[in-house]
Amino acid sequence: MLSNFNNSLELLETVQKEQLYQKLLQQLQKDFELANVSVEIPSDISPTELKSLLHEKIYLLIVEKFPEYLNLLYVVDISEQAVKNIPPSDVVDISAEVCFLLLKREWQKVWYKAKYSS
């Protein structure tokens, strides 16, 4: 079920309880490929490792490949307003917040597909 989460790990724990973790990994891989951003997400990755991998990838995109970062936000469909609402701080904190937004949006996609597909 979709609900309010406080952080990425809490969200990922819920995804595992709903038994949709593999679907989330597939959706992440698909959207990263659509955005032309290379990332290898092993199918046996733990939630903690996934969070770290995504956080690091987003950080590198912000710092080194900003156009690709913007394209990823567009492909995943993260609203510009949500990104603007992130409190100004250092890039590490901002990338952690963007990682959380990305996971929430991907979880929405997976949840709706699982709930409403026949």
FENKA-V978379 format. One record per backbone hydrogen bond with DSSP energy under -1.0 kcal/mol. NH is the residue of the N-H (numbers start at 0). CO is the residue of the C=O. E is the energy in kcal/mol with one decimal. If there is no record, write none. Layout:
NH&CO&E  NH&CO&E
This chain:
10&6&-1.8  11&7&-2.6  12&8&-2.1  13&9&-1.7  14&10&-2.2  15&11&-2.0  16&12&-2.2  17&13&-2.1  18&15&-1.3  19&14&-2.3  23&19&-2.1  24&20&-2.3  25&21&-2.2  26&22&-2.4  27&23&-2.6  28&24&-2.4  29&25&-2.5  30&26&-2.6  31&27&-2.4  32&28&-2.2  33&29&-2.4  34&30&-1.8  35&32&-1.4  36&31&-2.8  44&41&-1.4  49&45&-2.7  50&46&-2.4  51&47&-2.1  52&48&-2.8  53&49&-2.7  54&50&-2.5  55&51&-2.6  56&52&-2.3  57&53&-2.8  58&54&-2.4  59&55&-2.5  60&56&-2.2  61&57&-2.6  62&58&-2.4  63&59&-3.1  64&60&-1.3  68&64&-1.9  69&65&-2.5  70&66&-2.1  71&67&-2.3  72&68&-2.2  73&69&-2.0  74&70&-2.8  75&71&-2.7  76&72&-1.3  77&72&-2.5  82&78&-1.6  83&79&-2.5  84&80&-1.7  85&82&-1.4  93&89&-2.1  94&90&-2.8  95&91&-1.6  96&92&-2.0  97&93&-2.5  98&94&-2.2  99&95&-1.8  100&96&-2.3  101&97&-2.8  102&98&-2.5  103&99&-2.4  104&100&-2.3  105&101&-2.6  106&102&-2.4  107&103&-2.1  108&104&-2.0  109&105&-2.3  110&106&-3.0  111&107&-2.6  112&108&-2.1  113&109&-2.4  114&110&-2.5  115&111&-2.6  116&112&-1.6
